Amino acid sequence: MKENTAKRKMLAGKPALGAAIGLGSPMAGELYTFQGWDFVLIDCQHGNWSLDTASAAIRSISLGPAIPMARVRVNEFYAIGSLLDRGAMGLVIPMVNNAELARKAAFAARFPPYGGRSVGGFGTGFHQAAPYDKWIDEELFLAIQIETAEALENVESILSTDGVDGTWIGPADLANSLALDVTTASGRQKHEDAIMRVLDACHKTGKIPGIAGGINGERWLEKGFLYVTCAADNAAINLTGKQTLEFLSQYR
């Protein structure tokens, strides 16, 4: 049975670096896993994924050392269970604004007696070894997104929820919800203050701090975040395509 090496690193206080994929190609997950990323996050909320293609991406990621994880489309019992049944070893739950919604996510993701996840999904090799339920409850990394003003106010109670392992901040949505203009110095400072408030709550509750870092990944790693996405398939294509075309523009 595969060990969630990304979760092990974070529990030991070391960062896990991830790449997000949203364009709907399972091959992107295979490319990233063999580059050496700790985890690859399949974005089912905003990405171009069906359940079938997400399932294929989980298998492509699993060909290499990276841990397959997914952001679910919605905080809903069957949306959560279906990705776990297909082999996801980490989940990100969007738009969790209070402890009740956090408990809802944990209930769907954990087997009894810790939750109410339904038994199924025997098409994945993980399920063939016993006891699967105890194994996945230990290996699963369940992250809650803090990305609204309401969630920020409730952050400690959200993170105190049993079954929740940590958070993955959505910095853009958080800025929008707080009505912050991050193009100004004061807006950027208030934004960082809000993010650091989540980090402090993680320390108080003993949960793993995470953030969608992107090109600012190094900045957040230096501040102590442990679950950080630093690359994405769409961003990589956009950046390298523009750079290559700019370099070759003299020949047009």
C-alpha positions as CSV (number, residue, x, y, z in Angstrom):
1,M,0.0,0.0,0.0
2,K,1.3,3.4,-1.0
3,E,2.4,5.8,1.7
4,N,1.4,9.5,1.5
5,T,4.9,10.8,1.5
6,A,3.7,14.4,1.1
7,K,1.7,14.1,4.3
8,R,4.6,12.5,6.1
9,K,6.9,15.4,5.1
10,M,4.5,18.0,6.3
11,L,3.9,16.2,9.6
12,A,7.6,16.3,10.1
13,G,7.7,20.0,9.5
14,K,9.0,19.9,6.0
15,P,7.2,21.5,3.0
16,A,5.5,19.5,0.3
17,L,5.7,21.2,-3.1
18,G,2.9,20.6,-5.6
19,A,1.8,21.3,-9.1
20,A,-1.9,21.9,-10.1
21,I,-3.4,20.6,-13.3
22,G,-6.7,21.9,-14.7
23,L,-6.6,21.5,-18.5
24,G,-8.1,18.1,-18.4
25,S,-5.1,16.1,-19.7
26,P,-4.0,13.1,-17.5
27,M,-0.6,13.3,-19.3
28,A,0.1,16.6,-17.5
29,G,-0.1,14.7,-14.2
30,E,2.4,12.1,-15.6
31,L,4.8,14.8,-16.6
32,Y,4.7,16.5,-13.2
33,T,5.1,13.3,-11.2
34,F,8.3,12.4,-13.0
35,Q,9.6,15.9,-12.5
36,G,9.8,15.2,-8.8
37,W,6.9,17.2,-7.3
38,D,5.7,15.9,-3.9
39,F,2.1,16.0,-5.0
40,V,-0.1,16.8,-8.1
41,L,-3.4,18.5,-7.5
42,I,-6.2,17.8,-9.9
43,D,-8.5,20.9,-9.9
44,C,-12.0,19.6,-10.4
45,Q,-13.5,22.9,-9.2
46,H,-12.2,25.2,-11.9
47,G,-10.5,22.7,-14.2
48,N,-11.7,20.9,-17.3
49,W,-12.2,17.5,-15.7
50,S,-14.8,14.8,-15.9
51,L,-14.9,12.0,-13.3
52,D,-13.4,9.7,-16.0
53,T,-10.5,12.0,-16.9
54,A,-9.8,12.8,-13.2
55,S,-9.7,9.0,-12.6
56,A,-7.2,8.7,-15.4
57,A,-5.1,11.5,-14.0
58,I,-4.9,9.9,-10.6
59,R,-3.5,6.8,-12.3
60,S,-1.1,8.8,-14.4
61,I,0.2,10.6,-11.3
62,S,0.5,7.3,-9.5
63,L,3.0,6.0,-12.1
64,G,5.6,8.2,-10.4
65,P,6.5,9.3,-6.9
66,A,4.0,12.2,-6.6
67,I,0.9,11.8,-4.4
68,P,-2.4,12.2,-6.4
69,M,-4.6,14.8,-4.8
70,A,-7.7,16.7,-6.0
71,R,-9.7,19.8,-5.3
72,V,-13.3,18.6,-5.4
73,R,-16.0,20.4,-7.4
74,V,-18.2,21.0,-4.4
75,N,-18.4,20.1,-0.7
76,E,-20.8,17.3,-1.3
77,F,-20.9,13.7,0.0
78,Y,-20.7,11.9,-3.4
79,A,-18.3,14.4,-5.0
80,I,-15.8,13.7,-2.2
81,G,-16.3,10.0,-2.0
82,S,-16.1,9.4,-5.8
83,L,-12.6,10.9,-6.0
84,L,-11.4,8.9,-3.0
85,D,-12.9,5.7,-4.5
86,R,-10.7,6.4,-7.5
87,G,-7.5,6.6,-5.6
88,A,-7.0,10.3,-4.5
89,M,-4.9,10.4,-1.4
90,G,-5.5,14.1,-0.7
91,L,-8.5,16.3,-1.1
92,V,-9.0,20.1,-1.0
93,I,-12.5,21.3,-0.2
94,P,-13.5,24.7,-1.5
95,M,-15.6,27.4,0.1
96,V,-15.7,26.1,3.7
97,N,-17.0,29.1,5.7
98,N,-17.7,27.6,9.1
99,A,-17.2,24.6,11.3
100,E,-20.4,22.9,10.2
101,L,-19.2,22.8,6.6
102,A,-15.8,21.5,7.8
103,R,-17.6,18.7,9.7
104,K,-19.6,17.9,6.6
105,A,-16.4,17.5,4.5
106,A,-14.7,15.4,7.2
107,F,-17.8,13.2,7.5
108,A,-17.8,12.5,3.8
109,A,-14.1,11.8,3.6
110,R,-13.6,9.5,6.7
111,F,-14.9,6.0,7.3
112,P,-16.8,5.1,10.5
113,P,-16.3,5.6,13.3
114,Y,-14.7,8.9,12.3
115,G,-17.1,9.8,9.5
116,G,-19.7,8.3,7.2
117,R,-17.9,7.5,3.9
118,S,-19.6,4.8,1.9
119,V,-17.6,1.7,1.1
120,G,-17.0,1.2,-2.7
121,G,-14.6,1.9,-5.5
122,F,-13.0,-1.5,-5.8
123,G,-11.7,-0.7,-9.2
124,T,-8.5,0.8,-7.7
125,G,-5.7,-1.4,-6.5
126,F,-5.6,0.4,-3.1
127,H,-8.8,-1.3,-2.2
128,Q,-7.5,-4.9,-2.7
129,A,-5.4,-4.8,0.5
130,A,-6.9,-4.9,3.9
131,P,-7.7,-3.1,6.0
132,Y,-8.3,-0.3,3.5
133,D,-10.5,1.8,5.7
134,K,-7.9,2.1,8.5
135,W,-5.1,2.7,5.9
136,I,-6.8,5.5,4.0
137,D,-7.9,7.3,7.2
138,E,-4.2,7.5,8.2
139,E,-2.9,8.4,4.7
140,L,-5.5,10.8,3.6
141,F,-4.6,14.5,3.7
142,L,-7.8,16.6,4.0
143,A,-7.4,20.3,3.4
144,I,-10.1,23.0,3.9
145,Q,-10.0,26.1,1.8
146,I,-10.0,29.4,3.7
147,E,-11.0,31.9,1.0
148,T,-13.7,34.2,2.3
149,A,-14.2,36.9,5.0
150,E,-16.6,34.6,6.8
151,A,-14.1,31.7,6.8
152,L,-11.4,34.0,8.1
153,E,-13.6,35.0,11.1
154,N,-14.3,31.3,11.8
155,V,-10.8,30.0,11.0
156,E,-9.9,28.5,14.4
157,S,-13.2,26.6,14.8
158,I,-12.9,25.4,11.2
159,L,-9.4,24.1,11.7
160,S,-10.3,22.6,15.0
161,T,-12.6,20.1,13.3
162,D,-11.7,16.5,13.8
163,G,-10.7,14.8,10.6
164,V,-9.4,18.0,9.0
165,D,-5.6,17.9,8.5
166,G,-4.9,21.4,7.3
167,T,-5.8,24.2,5.0
168,W,-5.1,25.5,1.5
169,I,-5.7,29.2,1.3
170,G,-7.3,30.6,-1.9
171,P,-5.5,34.0,-1.9
172,A,-7.3,35.6,-4.8
173,D,-10.8,34.7,-3.5
174,L,-9.8,35.8,-0.1
175,A,-8.7,39.2,-1.4
176,N,-12.0,39.6,-3.3
177,S,-14.1,38.7,-0.4
178,L,-12.3,41.2,1.8
179,A,-12.7,43.8,-0.9
180,L,-8.9,44.4,-1.0
181,D,-7.1,46.2,-3.8
182,V,-3.9,44.2,-3.9
183,T,-2.4,46.6,-6.5
184,T,-1.9,49.1,-3.6
185,A,0.6,48.9,-0.7
186,S,-2.1,49.0,1.9
187,G,-4.2,46.4,0.2
188,R,-1.3,44.1,-0.1
189,Q,-0.4,44.5,3.6
190,K,-4.0,43.8,4.7
191,H,-4.0,40.7,2.4
192,E,-0.8,39.4,3.9
193,D,-2.2,40.1,7.4
194,A,-5.2,38.0,6.6
195,I,-3.1,35.2,5.3
196,M,-0.8,35.3,8.3
197,R,-3.9,35.1,10.5
198,V,-4.7,31.7,9.0
199,L,-1.1,30.6,9.5
200,D,-1.4,31.6,13.2
201,A,-4.6,29.6,13.5
202,C,-2.9,26.6,12.0
203,H,-0.2,26.8,14.6
204,K,-2.7,27.2,17.4
205,T,-4.8,24.2,16.3
206,G,-1.8,22.0,15.2
207,K,-3.0,21.8,11.6
208,I,-0.9,22.0,8.4
209,P,-0.8,25.4,6.7
210,G,-1.1,25.6,2.9
211,I,-1.7,28.1,0.2
212,A,-2.0,28.4,-3.6
213,G,1.4,29.9,-4.0
214,G,2.0,30.1,-7.8
215,I,4.9,32.3,-8.7
216,N,4.9,33.6,-5.1
217,G,5.5,30.1,-3.7
218,E,9.0,30.9,-2.4
219,R,7.6,33.8,-0.4
220,W,5.0,31.7,1.4
221,L,7.5,28.8,2.0
222,E,9.8,31.2,3.8
223,K,6.9,32.2,6.1
224,G,6.4,28.6,7.1
225,F,3.6,27.3,4.8
226,L,4.0,23.6,4.2
227,Y,1.4,22.6,1.6
228,V,2.1,24.8,-1.4
229,T,1.3,24.6,-5.0
230,C,4.0,26.4,-7.0
231,A,3.2,25.4,-10.6
232,A,0.2,24.8,-12.9
233,D,-0.2,23.4,-16.4
234,N,-2.1,26.4,-17.8
235,A,0.4,28.8,-16.3
236,A,3.4,26.9,-17.7
237,I,2.0,26.8,-21.2
238,N,1.0,30.5,-21.0
239,L,4.4,31.6,-19.7
240,T,6.6,29.5,-22.0
241,G,4.5,30.2,-25.0
242,K,4.7,33.9,-24.5
243,Q,8.4,33.8,-23.8
244,T,9.2,31.7,-26.9
245,L,7.0,33.8,-29.2
246,E,8.6,37.0,-27.9
247,F,12.1,35.6,-28.5
248,L,11.2,34.5,-32.0
249,S,9.2,37.7,-32.9
250,Q,12.2,39.1,-34.9
251,Y,11.6,36.3,-37.5
252,R,7.9,37.1,-38.1
